[in-house]
Amino acid sequence: MEKAYKLLAKANNISHNEAKMLIDRGLVSVNGMRIKIARMLLRENTKFHILQQGIPQVILHTDDFIAINKPSFVNAQEVLSFFEGYKLINRLDRETSGIMLLGTQAFLKQAIDEFKHNRVYKEYRAIVCGLFKDDRVIDTRISTQKGQRAFSRIDKNGQEAYTFASPIQYLAKKTLLKIIIKTGRTHQIRVHLASIGFPLLGDTLYGGKDAKRLFLHAYKMNFLGHEIIADLPQEFMLE
């Protein structure tokens, strides 16, 4: 038995520090499950899989803003490091992939107003465990506690939240969902789906089964006359 980061470093001819960083960012899996502890003891013949390294793909570039397809396991500050001179218009959770918008300073207020007044169409794809059989509207209120790590819950005294979920495809007791949200509360989709017994695959914070990533992807957005689509990652293809 040997520490995971040492085995990973040897297998991929990288430094111990690089191996630790990959594991800490959740980019390494064994048998389809993420490794969460760099010093975890594993067998010498362990086979590792390193997930995508996290370079955002530009989907649309205008004079005022950039739309990117953010990979999973990349946080907001890492995104900004790729695009000097731009500011965040919207955010995604670190493990959520898909459409993020970055704007020039002069454009920022107009862009944020579009989101604030719910004038942006936002469509997601999600995978949940279980057979999600019918279209559902979930409009229970949500409150959020913010600290080192945000946590949201259903709360009748919380903020209004609206989520529409519709099944697209089934496979092996999993369901690929189309999700439309009209509000943008912290962890809204995750909390709403968990509240009706369908937590996201990979969302251990809200009761989901552990997996190599959180299976939530910001797929489509209509923003100031632009229709923006971020292709689904390969792991979302139920076959």
C-alpha positions in Angstrom: 0.0 0.0 0.0 1.2 3.6 -0.8 -0.2 7.1 -0.5 -2.4 8.1 -3.5 -0.5 11.2 -4.5 2.8 9.3 -4.6 1.3 6.5 -6.8 -0.4 9.2 -9.1 2.9 11.1 -9.4 4.8 7.9 -10.4 2.1 6.7 -12.8 2.0 10.1 -14.6 5.6 11.2 -14.3 4.6 14.4 -12.4 5.8 15.9 -9.1 4.2 15.0 -5.7 2.9 18.6 -5.5 1.2 18.4 -8.9 -0.4 15.1 -7.9 -1.6 16.5 -4.6 -3.1 19.5 -6.4 -5.0 17.3 -8.9 -6.5 15.2 -6.1 -7.3 18.3 -4.0 -9.2 19.8 -6.9 -11.2 16.6 -7.3 -9.8 15.8 -10.7 -8.6 12.2 -10.0 -10.8 9.1 -9.9 -10.3 5.4 -9.3 -13.0 3.0 -10.6 -15.3 5.9 -11.4 -15.1 7.4 -7.8 -13.3 10.6 -6.9 -10.3 10.4 -4.6 -10.8 13.0 -1.9 -7.7 12.5 0.3 -4.2 12.8 -1.2 -2.7 10.6 1.5 -5.3 7.9 1.1 -3.6 4.5 1.0 -4.0 2.5 -2.2 -2.6 -0.6 -3.8 0.5 -0.3 -5.9 -1.3 -1.4 -9.1 -4.1 1.2 -8.8 -5.3 2.6 -12.1 -6.0 6.4 -12.1 -8.2 8.5 -14.3 -7.4 12.3 -14.5 -10.5 14.3 -15.4 -10.4 17.3 -17.8 -7.9 19.8 -16.7 -10.2 22.7 -16.6 -9.6 25.1 -19.5 -12.8 27.1 -20.2 -14.0 27.0 -23.8 -15.2 30.3 -25.4 -18.6 29.9 -26.9 -19.4 33.6 -27.8 -17.3 36.7 -27.8 -18.9 40.1 -28.2 -17.5 43.6 -27.6 -19.2 43.6 -24.2 -19.0 40.1 -22.8 -17.7 36.6 -23.2 -19.7 33.4 -22.8 -17.7 30.4 -21.8 -18.3 26.7 -21.2 -16.8 26.2 -17.8 -15.5 22.7 -16.9 -16.4 21.1 -13.6 -13.9 21.5 -10.7 -12.9 25.1 -11.8 -13.9 27.9 -9.5 -14.7 31.5 -10.4 -11.3 33.0 -9.6 -9.6 30.4 -11.8 -12.0 31.4 -14.6 -11.0 35.0 -14.3 -7.3 34.1 -14.5 -7.9 33.0 -18.1 -9.6 36.3 -19.2 -7.7 39.4 -18.0 -9.8 42.6 -17.9 -13.2 40.9 -17.5 -15.5 40.6 -14.5 -17.9 37.9 -13.5 -21.5 38.4 -14.5 -22.9 35.1 -13.2 -21.4 32.3 -11.1 -21.6 28.5 -11.1 -20.7 26.2 -8.2 -17.2 24.8 -8.5 -18.4 21.3 -9.6 -21.1 22.6 -11.9 -20.1 22.9 -15.6 -21.6 25.0 -18.4 -22.3 28.6 -19.3 -20.7 31.4 -17.4 -20.7 35.1 -18.6 -17.8 37.6 -18.1 -18.2 41.2 -19.0 -16.3 44.4 -19.4 -16.5 46.8 -16.5 -18.6 49.2 -18.5 -21.1 46.5 -19.3 -21.3 44.9 -15.9 -24.3 46.9 -14.4 -26.5 46.3 -17.5 -25.7 42.6 -17.4 -26.3 42.1 -13.7 -29.7 44.0 -14.0 -30.8 41.4 -16.6 -30.3 38.6 -14.0 -31.6 40.6 -11.1 -34.9 41.2 -12.9 -35.2 37.6 -14.2 -34.9 38.5 -17.8 -32.4 35.7 -18.6 -33.6 32.3 -19.7 -31.6 29.6 -17.9 -31.8 26.0 -18.8 -29.7 23.2 -17.2 -29.1 19.4 -17.6 -28.9 17.2 -14.5 -28.7 13.6 -13.7 -30.5 12.1 -10.7 -30.7 8.7 -9.2 -34.1 7.1 -9.6 -36.8 7.3 -12.2 -38.1 10.8 -12.4 -41.3 10.1 -14.3 -43.3 13.4 -14.7 -42.8 17.1 -15.3 -42.5 18.9 -11.9 -42.7 22.5 -10.8 -40.9 23.1 -7.5 -41.5 26.5 -6.0 -40.8 26.1 -2.3 -38.9 29.0 -0.7 -35.1 28.7 0.1 -32.9 30.3 2.7 -29.1 30.1 2.7 -26.5 30.1 5.4 -23.2 31.5 4.2 -19.8 30.9 5.8 -16.8 29.0 4.6 -19.2 26.8 2.7 -22.8 27.9 1.7 -25.7 25.6 2.6 -29.3 26.1 1.6 -32.5 24.6 2.8 -36.2 24.7 2.2 -37.6 27.4 4.4 -41.2 28.9 4.3 -39.6 32.2 5.4 -36.9 32.1 2.8 -36.7 33.7 -0.7 -39.0 32.8 -3.5 -37.5 30.1 -5.9 -38.9 28.5 -9.0 -37.6 25.3 -10.7 -39.1 23.3 -13.5 -37.9 19.8 -14.1 -38.7 17.4 -17.0 -37.3 13.9 -17.8 -35.4 13.5 -21.0 -33.8 10.0 -20.8 -33.6 7.0 -18.5 -30.8 4.5 -18.0 -30.0 2.0 -15.2 -32.3 3.8 -12.6 -30.9 7.2 -13.5 -32.7 10.1 -15.2 -31.3 12.9 -17.3 -33.4 16.0 -16.6 -34.1 19.3 -18.4 -34.2 22.0 -15.8 -35.4 25.6 -16.2 -35.0 28.1 -13.4 -36.6 31.6 -13.2 -34.8 32.6 -10.0 -31.1 32.1 -9.1 -30.9 31.2 -5.4 -27.7 29.6 -4.0 -27.8 25.9 -4.7 -31.4 26.2 -5.9 -31.5 23.2 -8.3 -29.7 21.0 -5.9 -31.9 21.9 -2.9 -35.2 21.7 -4.8 -34.5 18.3 -6.4 -33.2 16.9 -3.1 -36.4 18.2 -1.4 -38.6 15.9 -3.6 -36.4 12.9 -3.2 -34.2 13.2 -6.3 -30.8 14.6 -5.2 -28.3 15.1 -8.0 -25.8 12.3 -8.7 -22.6 13.3 -7.1 -24.1 15.9 -4.7 -23.2 14.5 -1.3 -23.8 17.8 0.4 -27.6 17.3 -0.2 -27.9 13.6 0.1 -26.9 12.4 -3.4 -24.8 9.4 -4.2 -21.1 9.9 -4.5 -19.8 10.0 -8.1 -16.8 11.4 -10.1 -18.5 14.9 -10.3 -21.7 16.8 -9.5 -24.0 16.1 -12.5 -25.3 19.6 -13.1 -24.6 21.5 -16.3 -25.7 25.0 -17.4 -26.7 24.1 -20.9 -28.6 27.0 -22.5 -29.1 30.7 -21.9 -30.9 33.5 -23.7 -29.2 36.7 -22.8 -29.9 40.1 -24.4 -30.9 38.5 -27.7 -28.2 35.9 -27.8 -29.0 32.2 -27.6 -26.0 30.5 -26.0 -25.6 26.7 -25.8 -22.8 24.8 -24.0 -22.3 21.3 -25.2 -22.9 18.6 -22.7 -19.8 16.9 -21.3 -19.3 13.3 -22.4 -20.1 11.9 -18.9 -23.7 13.1 -19.3 -24.4 10.8 -22.2 -26.5 8.0 -20.9 -25.9 5.0 -23.1 
